[in-house]
Amino acid sequence: MRVTIREPRPSDAEAHRAAVLRSVALLSPWNPVDPDGFHELLRQQGPSLRTYLIINDEDGGIVGKCNVANIVRARFRNATLGYDSYLPYTGTGRMSEGMRLIVDRCFAPYPDGLGLHRLEINVQPDNSRSIAMAKRLGFRHEGFSPRMLWINDAWRDHERFALTAEEWPGLES
């Protein structure tokens, strides 16, 4: 592995802002881009949202970010993953490595993990890179959700992918 994952801290604000600014053209077709939204993201952390940064071991740079959102406990134990990859690491495989660690953390039991059973990824149909990531991680295509999310001033369709803990081989396989 060339990366580690960790929860964001206030001291990451400037590095995160720089990573987002470098990657605006890459991110903006798919998500609203707010280079100054890091402190708000930190404020939102709690039982229903956990964010992980993927950190490049060699230089300490931020490879990407993954939000584990809409966390529901009890019998459902489900969450939705949303991720952004940042330049200059895009296309190097580091984001995939980090996402594997995050999925491991999501499925791992307490106290080390989130103890979830099912994860979803929702991707706009033309976002081939994010669809490839979902497939690379072993998520299965579950369906199509028309007009699912309000993004960039319009309702956007999404392809829905899912994975359960029983389907996840983890890093040991």
C-alpha positions, 0 to 999 in steps of 0.5 A: 500500500502506498496510502493511509486513511484518516479522519480530517483535522483542522490542520488539513484545511490548507492542503485540502483547499490546494488539492481541490483548487488543482482539481476543479476541472476534474471535479466540477462536472460531477459535484459542486466544488467548494475549496473553502468548505472544509471547516463546514465538513468538519462541523458536520462530522457525526453519527450519520457522516464520517469523512476519510482523507486518503494520504499519499505515504511518500509525500503526505499529499491528499490523494482524495476524500471519501464521505461515508454519508447517510449512515443508518444503524440498527437493522439497516447498517447501511451508508453511501460512499461519495468520493473525490480524487485529487490531482496529481494522484488521479490515475496512479491507483492510489485512490483505489488503494485508499478506497479499499481501506475505507471499505474495510473500515466500514465493514469492520466491527466496532471499535475499530470499524463502523460495523456496517453491513451494506454500502452504496455508491451512486454515480452519474451515468457519464462519470466513467472514472467513478463507475470504474472505481465502483466496479474495481471495488467489487460493487454490483450494479443495482439499478438506475435512479432518475433525477436522484440528486440536485447537482450543478443546478439540475436534477441528475440521474445516477447509476446505483451500485452496492456491496454487502459485507459478505461480498467483500473479500477485504485486503487479505484475499 
